[in-house]
């Protein structure tokens, strides 16, 4: 019976394929990798082409996996990004991380034995003490090593800032050239190859986490900037003179709406909520 050829080259491709499988079978038989026929047992025809094809596919998949590298899941890494507001994460060792909006952390799945973490953005850490297994945080240009402490890290394009609330934190520049040890209330800043002990005079530095604010004879412009950072909203004064008002007050755990209402009442302003944020305008221009 004559061969019927449909797509061009199919007959020659099939012949070439048959020859390849025959060579493979002969090689396996020569190397003793095929089971010998045993007396008293019925010979069973084995679909060697299917087995060989499966073997080729298996090897191809393995090579592809090695070429493209492991995924985060195969490396045993956990990731969390605070895409909508502030997120709180309780870690397996009892430590706690509070992520500011858009912050991202990554840590190994065996974190209890391997207390290492990476941070992009801003987060506050309360680390459980374990002297035999220090907590290590990599963020931007620095590496922090702690035993048991609480501290804030802000990793931005301009550099990394660290504020220690309690305990002791050691900071190393990743270049290995500089090292600082910070204790309670101390502050450091790292940018490029610089790692310096500094001061922060902002009483509202952690207000994004605590929602506690203290303003003493503060221009409304600064008040608005602080509230925008803490609540991740836009507040737009509709007249430049509004930003020049000064206020002395404190807030604790209040919503942004409640704060803006009290500010507006104090200065005779009107607050309006819009899809993109809030506006402040004079009631009597």
Secondary structure as the mmCIF struct_conf table of DSSP 4:
data_model
#
loop_
_struct_conf.conf_type_id
_struct_conf.id
_struct_conf.beg_label_comp_id
_struct_conf.beg_label_asym_id
_struct_conf.beg_label_seq_id
_struct_conf.end_label_comp_id
_struct_conf.end_label_asym_id
_struct_conf.end_label_seq_id
BEND BEND1 UNK A 7 UNK A 7
TURN_TY1_P TURN_TY1_P1 UNK A 8 UNK A 9
HELX_RH_AL_P HELX_RH_AL_P1 UNK A 10 UNK A 30
TURN_TY1_P TURN_TY1_P2 UNK A 31 UNK A 32
BEND BEND2 UNK A 34 UNK A 34
HELX_LH_PP_P HELX_LH_PP_P1 UNK A 35 UNK A 38
TURN_TY1_P TURN_TY1_P3 UNK A 39 UNK A 40
BEND BEND3 UNK A 41 UNK A 41
HELX_RH_AL_P HELX_RH_AL_P2 UNK A 48 UNK A 68
TURN_TY1_P TURN_TY1_P4 UNK A 72 UNK A 76
STRN STRN1 UNK A 77 UNK A 81
BEND BEND4 UNK A 84 UNK A 85
STRN STRN2 UNK A 87 UNK A 90
TURN_TY1_P TURN_TY1_P5 UNK A 92 UNK A 93
BEND BEND5 UNK A 94 UNK A 94
STRN STRN3 UNK A 96 UNK A 99
HELX_LH_PP_P HELX_LH_PP_P2 UNK A 100 UNK A 100
TURN_TY1_P TURN_TY1_P6 UNK A 101 UNK A 102
STRN STRN4 UNK A 104 UNK A 108
TURN_TY1_P TURN_TY1_P7 UNK A 109 UNK A 113
BEND BEND6 UNK A 114 UNK A 114
STRN STRN5 UNK A 116 UNK A 127
HELX_LH_PP_P HELX_LH_PP_P3 UNK A 128 UNK A 129
TURN_TY1_P TURN_TY1_P8 UNK A 131 UNK A 132
BEND BEND7 UNK A 133 UNK A 133
STRN STRN6 UNK A 135 UNK A 139
TURN_TY1_P TURN_TY1_P9 UNK A 140 UNK A 141
STRN STRN7 UNK A 142 UNK A 146
BEND BEND8 UNK A 147 UNK A 148
STRN STRN8 UNK A 149 UNK A 156
TURN_TY1_P TURN_TY1_P10 UNK A 157 UNK A 158
STRN STRN9 UNK A 159 UNK A 166
BEND BEND9 UNK A 167 UNK A 167
STRN STRN10 UNK A 169 UNK A 173
TURN_TY1_P TURN_TY1_P11 UNK A 174 UNK A 175
BEND BEND10 UNK A 176 UNK A 177
STRN STRN11 UNK A 179 UNK A 182
TURN_TY1_P TURN_TY1_P12 UNK A 184 UNK A 185
STRN STRN12 UNK A 187 UNK A 191
TURN_TY1_P TURN_TY1_P13 UNK A 192 UNK A 193
STRN STRN13 UNK A 194 UNK A 198
TURN_TY1_P TURN_TY1_P14 UNK A 203 UNK A 206
HELX_RH_AL_P HELX_RH_AL_P3 UNK A 207 UNK A 210
STRN STRN14 UNK A 212 UNK A 219
HELX_RH_AL_P HELX_RH_AL_P4 UNK A 220 UNK A 231
TURN_TY1_P TURN_TY1_P15 UNK A 232 UNK A 232
STRN STRN15 UNK A 235 UNK A 237
BEND BEND11 UNK A 238 UNK A 239
HELX_RH_3T_P HELX_RH_3T_P1 UNK A 240 UNK A 244
STRN STRN16 UNK A 246 UNK A 252
BEND BEND12 UNK A 253 UNK A 253
HELX_RH_AL_P HELX_RH_AL_P5 UNK A 256 UNK A 267
TURN_TY1_P TURN_TY1_P16 UNK A 268 UNK A 268
STRN STRN17 UNK A 269 UNK A 274
TURN_TY1_P TURN_TY1_P17 UNK A 275 UNK A 276
STRN STRN18 UNK A 277 UNK A 282
BEND BEND13 UNK A 283 UNK A 283
#
